[in-house]
Amino acid sequence: MISKQHDNHVLLTDERNDLQGFASYLTGIWEQFTGVNVIIDLTKYNEATLEDFLAFLLLSNKHRAAKQSFIMVNDSTAVDHIPEELMIVPTYQEAMDVLEMEEIERDLGF
Protein backbone atom coordinates (compact mmCIF):
# COMPACT_ATOMS: atom_id res chain seq x y z
CA MET A 1 0.00 0.00 0.00
CA ILE A 2 1.13 3.51 -0.78
CA SER A 3 0.08 6.17 1.73
CA LYS A 4 0.45 9.89 1.07
CA GLN A 5 -0.42 12.40 3.77
CA HIS A 6 -2.01 15.67 2.62
CA ASP A 7 -3.23 18.68 4.62
CA ASN A 8 -6.77 17.44 5.16
CA HIS A 9 -6.67 13.76 4.15
CA VAL A 10 -4.58 10.68 3.54
CA LEU A 11 -4.51 9.14 0.05
CA LEU A 12 -4.24 5.34 -0.02
CA THR A 13 -3.32 3.36 -3.14
CA ASP A 14 -3.13 -0.41 -3.55
CA GLU A 15 0.22 -1.68 -4.85
CA ARG A 16 -1.07 -5.13 -5.69
CA ASN A 17 -3.81 -6.28 -8.02
CA ASP A 18 -6.20 -7.65 -5.42
CA LEU A 19 -9.08 -5.35 -4.57
CA GLN A 20 -10.68 -7.74 -2.07
CA GLY A 21 -7.30 -8.33 -0.41
CA PHE A 22 -6.74 -4.57 -0.19
CA ALA A 23 -10.08 -4.14 1.60
CA SER A 24 -9.14 -6.91 4.04
CA TYR A 25 -5.71 -5.39 4.63
CA LEU A 26 -7.22 -1.97 5.35
CA THR A 27 -9.68 -3.51 7.78
CA GLY A 28 -6.76 -4.95 9.74
CA ILE A 29 -4.87 -1.65 10.01
CA TRP A 30 -7.81 0.74 10.18
CA GLU A 31 -6.94 2.15 13.61
CA GLN A 32 -4.06 4.02 11.92
CA PHE A 33 -6.58 6.22 10.12
CA THR A 34 -8.81 7.17 13.03
CA GLY A 35 -9.58 10.87 12.97
CA VAL A 36 -8.30 11.37 9.41
CA ASN A 37 -10.23 11.86 6.16
CA VAL A 38 -9.43 9.03 3.75
CA ILE A 39 -9.41 8.94 -0.05
CA ILE A 40 -8.72 5.56 -1.63
CA ASP A 41 -7.39 5.55 -5.19
CA LEU A 42 -8.86 2.56 -7.00
CA THR A 43 -8.57 3.95 -10.52
CA LYS A 44 -6.43 1.07 -11.73
CA TYR A 45 -9.34 -1.32 -11.22
CA ASN A 46 -11.05 -0.69 -14.56
CA GLU A 47 -13.31 -3.70 -14.28
CA ALA A 48 -14.25 -3.51 -10.61
CA THR A 49 -17.78 -4.57 -9.76
CA LEU A 50 -20.25 -3.46 -7.14
CA GLU A 51 -19.40 -6.60 -5.17
CA ASP A 52 -15.75 -5.51 -5.09
CA PHE A 53 -16.70 -2.13 -3.64
CA LEU A 54 -19.03 -3.69 -1.09
CA ALA A 55 -15.90 -5.15 0.56
CA PHE A 56 -15.25 -1.56 1.75
CA LEU A 57 -18.77 -1.02 3.13
CA LEU A 58 -17.95 -1.83 6.77
CA LEU A 59 -14.90 0.45 6.69
CA SER A 60 -16.92 3.24 5.12
CA ASN A 61 -19.66 2.94 7.72
CA LYS A 62 -17.21 2.91 10.64
CA HIS A 63 -15.26 5.87 9.30
CA ARG A 64 -18.31 7.97 8.50
CA ALA A 65 -19.81 7.18 11.93
CA ALA A 66 -16.66 8.76 13.39
CA LYS A 67 -17.45 11.96 11.41
CA GLN A 68 -14.63 11.54 8.89
CA SER A 69 -14.78 11.31 5.10
CA PHE A 70 -14.22 7.99 3.33
CA ILE A 71 -14.11 8.42 -0.44
CA MET A 72 -13.11 5.96 -3.15
CA VAL A 73 -11.97 6.99 -6.63
CA ASN A 74 -13.05 4.72 -9.49
CA ASP A 75 -15.15 5.06 -12.63
CA SER A 76 -15.96 1.45 -13.49
CA THR A 77 -19.41 1.20 -11.86
CA ALA A 78 -22.50 3.24 -12.63
CA VAL A 79 -23.40 5.63 -9.82
CA ASP A 80 -27.01 4.44 -9.70
CA HIS A 81 -25.83 0.96 -8.66
CA ILE A 82 -23.81 2.16 -5.67
CA PRO A 83 -25.44 2.25 -2.23
CA GLU A 84 -25.48 5.70 -0.63
CA GLU A 85 -23.28 4.44 2.22
CA LEU A 86 -20.38 4.30 -0.24
CA MET A 87 -18.95 7.46 -1.72
CA ILE A 88 -17.36 6.56 -5.06
CA VAL A 89 -16.38 9.30 -7.49
CA PRO A 90 -14.67 9.02 -10.90
CA THR A 91 -11.73 11.40 -10.34
CA TYR A 92 -9.40 12.55 -7.60
CA GLN A 93 -10.54 16.16 -8.14
CA GLU A 94 -14.13 15.13 -7.49
CA ALA A 95 -12.99 13.34 -4.34
CA MET A 96 -11.38 16.58 -3.18
CA ASP A 97 -14.62 18.47 -3.94
CA VAL A 98 -16.70 15.95 -1.97
CA LEU A 99 -14.24 16.11 0.91
CA GLU A 100 -14.53 19.89 1.01
CA MET A 101 -18.34 19.72 0.96
CA GLU A 102 -18.42 17.13 3.74
CA GLU A 103 -16.09 19.25 5.88
CA ILE A 104 -18.38 22.25 5.41
CA GLU A 105 -21.40 20.14 6.38
CA ARG A 106 -19.64 18.91 9.52
CA ASP A 107 -18.63 22.48 10.43
CA LEU A 108 -22.28 23.51 10.11
CA GLY A 109 -23.38 20.60 12.32
CA PHE A 110 -24.99 18.35 9.73
Buried (B, 14 or more C-beta within 10 A) or exposed (E): EEEEEEEEBBBBBBEEEEBEEBBEBBEEEBEEBEEBBBBBBBBEBEEBEBEBBBBBEEBBEBBBEEEBBBBBBBBBBEEEEBEEEBBBBBEBEBBBEBBEEBBEEEEEEE
